[in-house]
């Protein structure tokens, strides 16, 4: 009988296997616990971000250092910084709510301000740069004096305006600061003052501008065409003086037909 030696059986190395569930009905505990902590850890940065945003919001809108309590005004001479600050309506306003265009428009509505420019910086700095209206004439009505710029805007009189022409308005009723006079009248008065700088005062009525000649009689010039009218006036005054005629008045409102009324001979 032939015997054969059987080969020893190789022992198979048992490989470890990972089971999600070894026993039916029993849930594994390790994986869910790790997932829960991972979710909590992922939420930590979001919490810190919310806290940081809340702190920033508090700094911007709760703390006082981002609110406007004063401004810097540049370019003003006659209109006070207090008037400009009041007109700007910036007192107590958050710097984040400042609308430069709105502030510029509000400040420019002041009678003495021609234009304004607004600049802002953090935390609460505001600079308002203004261009004031330049008074050219002293205008008097009903005993009250005002200043008037070249555009005819009535300004409050803020002292003496040296070298300016005084226009005595004979119309009844007071003026209001901010009113606008006829710019043609203002232009004519300025032109007349340039042509006759010795004139200190003229009158204004429904007949236009007039003044009293040194001879004692009135000269009516109306409005407009001042260079031509002044030239005609000078020639006519010389002619009348040469002829020894003392006029009661000279009317040059219509330069095409100058007129005078003779009052007698000297």
VENHU-V312656 format. One record per residue. PHI is phi in degrees with one decimal (999 if undefined). OMEGA is omega in whole degrees, -180 to 180 (none if undefined). D_LAST is the distance of its C-alpha to the last C-alpha in whole Angstrom. Layout:
phi | omega | d_last
PHI | OMEGA | D_LAST
PHI | OMEGA | D_LAST
//
This chain:
phi | omega | d_last
999 | -177 | 184
-92.5 | 179 | 181
-102.2 | 176 | 178
-118.8 | -179 | 175
-82.8 | -178 | 173
-72.9 | 179 | 170
-71.5 | -180 | 166
-61.1 | 180 | 165
-72.7 | 178 | 162
-75.9 | 179 | 158
-80.5 | 180 | 157
-74.0 | 180 | 153
-75.3 | -178 | 150
-74.6 | 177 | 149
-87.2 | 179 | 145
-74.0 | 177 | 143
-119.9 | -178 | 141
-104.9 | -179 | 138
-112.7 | 176 | 138
-70.5 | 178 | 135
-147.4 | -179 | 138
-82.1 | -176 | 141
-123.1 | 178 | 142
-56.1 | 177 | 141
90.6 | -180 | 139
-107.5 | -178 | 138
-89.7 | 177 | 134
-68.2 | -174 | 134
-102.4 | -171 | 131
-66.3 | -174 | 130
-63.1 | 178 | 128
-60.1 | -179 | 126
-64.9 | 179 | 125
-63.6 | 180 | 124
-63.5 | 180 | 122
-64.1 | 179 | 120
-67.6 | 178 | 119
-63.6 | 178 | 118
-63.1 | 179 | 115
-67.9 | 179 | 114
-65.6 | 179 | 114
-65.1 | -178 | 112
-81.0 | -177 | 109
-60.3 | 179 | 109
-59.1 | 179 | 106
-63.7 | 179 | 104
-64.8 | 178 | 104
-62.3 | 179 | 103
-64.1 | 178 | 100
-63.3 | 179 | 99
-64.3 | 180 | 99
-63.5 | 179 | 97
-63.8 | 178 | 94
-64.1 | 179 | 94
-65.5 | 179 | 94
-63.5 | 178 | 91
-60.9 | 177 | 89
-63.5 | 178 | 90
-64.4 | -176 | 88
-74.3 | -169 | 85
-115.8 | -179 | 84
-109.9 | -180 | 86
-69.8 | -172 | 85
-79.7 | -170 | 82
-73.6 | 177 | 81
-101.9 | 179 | 80
-110.6 | -175 | 77
-82.9 | 178 | 73
-120.0 | 176 | 72
-158.4 | 179 | 69
-131.9 | 173 | 67
-104.8 | -179 | 65
-109.7 | -178 | 62
-124.2 | 174 | 60
96.1 | -179 | 56
-89.8 | 176 | 55
-124.1 | -177 | 52
-105.9 | 178 | 50
-87.1 | -174 | 53
-72.2 | 177 | 56
-63.2 | 178 | 59
-64.6 | 178 | 60
-62.5 | -178 | 58
-68.0 | 179 | 59
-63.8 | 179 | 63
-64.6 | -179 | 63
-67.4 | -177 | 61
-70.9 | -178 | 64
56.2 | -180 | 67
-95.7 | -175 | 69
-58.7 | 178 | 70
79.0 | -178 | 74
-92.7 | 176 | 74
-64.7 | 180 | 77
-59.4 | -179 | 76
-76.1 | 179 | 78
-105.0 | -180 | 76
-75.0 | 176 | 73
-106.5 | -176 | 71
-55.1 | -178 | 68
-63.1 | 180 | 67
-66.4 | 180 | 66
-64.9 | 179 | 65
-59.6 | 180 | 62
-65.8 | -179 | 61
-66.2 | -179 | 61
-69.1 | -179 | 59
-67.2 | 177 | 57
-77.8 | 175 | 56
-63.1 | -176 | 54
-56.8 | -176 | 50
-88.8 | -176 | 50
-108.8 | 179 | 53
-88.6 | 177 | 52
-157.2 | -178 | 56
-142.8 | 176 | 59
-132.9 | -175 | 62
-119.6 | 175 | 66
-130.4 | -176 | 69
-129.2 | 173 | 72
-139.7 | 174 | 75
-73.8 | 5 | 78
-84.3 | -176 | 79
-153.4 | -178 | 76
-93.4 | 177 | 73
-133.4 | 177 | 70
-115.2 | 178 | 67
-113.2 | 178 | 63
-102.4 | -174 | 61
-120.2 | 169 | 57
-117.5 | -178 | 54
-81.0 | 172 | 51
-72.0 | -177 | 48
-94.3 | 180 | 45
-65.8 | -178 | 42
-117.2 | -173 | 39
-134.9 | 169 | 36
-95.6 | -176 | 36
-112.1 | -177 | 36
-121.2 | 175 | 35
-143.1 | -179 | 36
52.0 | 176 | 37
80.6 | 180 | 36
-103.4 | -179 | 39
-103.0 | 178 | 38
-130.7 | 169 | 40
-105.3 | 180 | 41
-133.4 | 178 | 40
-89.7 | -174 | 42
-66.6 | 179 | 41
-89.9 | 180 | 43
90.2 | 180 | 42
-77.5 | -179 | 44
-81.9 | -178 | 43
-116.9 | 174 | 45
-68.8 | 176 | 45
-74.7 | -176 | 43
-117.3 | -180 | 45
111.9 | -179 | 43
-95.9 | 177 | 40
-108.5 | -172 | 39
-64.3 | 177 | 37
79.1 | -178 | 34
-85.3 | 176 | 34
-75.6 | 175 | 31
-97.5 | 177 | 31
-108.6 | 178 | 31
-92.0 | -178 | 30
-84.7 | -177 | 32
-87.9 | 179 | 31
-69.7 | 180 | 35
-78.9 | 176 | 37
88.2 | -178 | 40
-77.7 | 171 | 41
-91.3 | 174 | 42
-118.8 | 176 | 46
-59.4 | -176 | 47
102.7 | 175 | 48
-62.5 | 178 | 46
-120.3 | 176 | 44
-85.3 | 178 | 41
-61.5 | -178 | 39
-62.0 | 178 | 40
-66.3 | 178 | 37
-66.9 | 180 | 35
-62.5 | 179 | 36
-61.2 | 179 | 36
-65.9 | 179 | 32
-64.6 | 179 | 31
-65.0 | 179 | 33
-66.6 | 178 | 32
-63.2 | 179 | 28
-67.1 | 178 | 29
-69.5 | -179 | 31
-76.0 | -179 | 28
-126.5 | -175 | 25
-62.8 | 179 | 28
-73.6 | 178 | 25
-70.3 | 178 | 25
-98.9 | -177 | 27
-150.5 | 173 | 27
-135.2 | 178 | 26
-113.5 | 177 | 27
-131.2 | 179 | 29
-144.7 | 179 | 30
-68.2 | 176 | 31
-94.3 | 180 | 28
94.5 | -179 | 29
-84.8 | 176 | 27
-152.5 | 175 | 23
-154.7 | 180 | 21
-96.8 | 176 | 18
-67.6 | 180 | 16
-62.2 | 176 | 15
-77.7 | 175 | 11
101.8 | -178 | 13
-108.4 | -180 | 13
-79.9 | 175 | 17
-124.4 | -179 | 18
-97.8 | -176 | 22
-112.6 | -179 | 24
67.3 | -178 | 28
-133.4 | 176 | 31
88.3 | 176 | 32
55.9 | -176 | 31
-63.5 | 180 | 29
-58.0 | 180 | 29
-66.3 | -177 | 28
-67.4 | 179 | 25
-66.4 | 178 | 24
-63.2 | 178 | 24
-64.4 | -179 | 22
-60.0 | -178 | 19
-61.6 | 179 | 19
-65.6 | -178 | 18
-69.9 | 179 | 16
-63.5 | 178 | 14
-63.7 | -180 | 14
-63.4 | -179 | 13
-65.2 | 179 | 10
-64.4 | 180 | 9
-66.1 | -180 | 10
-88.9 | 178 | 9
73.7 | -178 | 5
-98.2 | 176 | 6
-102.9 | -177 | 6
-76.5 | 172 | 10
-78.1 | 176 | 12
-163.0 | 173 | 15
-125.4 | -178 | 16
-113.1 | -180 | 20
-119.0 | -180 | 22
-61.8 | 178 | 26
-115.5 | -172 | 27
-64.0 | 180 | 26
-72.5 | -179 | 28
-139.0 | 178 | 25
-60.9 | -173 | 22
-140.2 | 173 | 19
-142.5 | 177 | 16
-115.9 | -178 | 14
-75.4 | 179 | 11
-103.5 | -179 | 9
142.3 | -180 | 7
-100.3 | 178 | 4
-73.3 | none | 0
//
